[in-house]
Amino acid sequence: MIVEYIRYELNQNSAEALVLAYRDAGEHLKLAPQCQGYELTVCEEAPSSVILRIQRTSTANHLEGFRKGPHFLAFFQAIKPFVGKIAEMRHYRQTGVSWVK
């Protein structure tokens, strides 16, 4: 499993709109077998900074499976107005160092 992080830099009003857009887009992520979970967070200190964390089966499955699969178009349409506001979009491998209470 890998983790994709997408960081958006928005203005305050569009951050709220992005959260609403991901309520719809998230439904399409749930249907995709390449997606194992996701979480959208808004920065407390800078509410215009929003990070989406997506757990994916692999980078290749994301790029070749999800992006070329039946769920991508509807997902993309929901978040299309915000694509130009992406400051970072990268895939990270897990290290095994973690803790959740």
Secondary structure as UniProt FT lines:
FT   STRAND          2..9
FT   HELIX           12..31
FT   TURN            33..34
FT   STRAND          35..42
FT   TURN            47..48
FT   STRAND          49..56
FT   HELIX           59..60
FT   HELIX           61..66
FT   TURN            67..68
FT   TURN            70..71
FT   HELIX           72..79
FT   HELIX           80..85
FT   STRAND          86..93
//
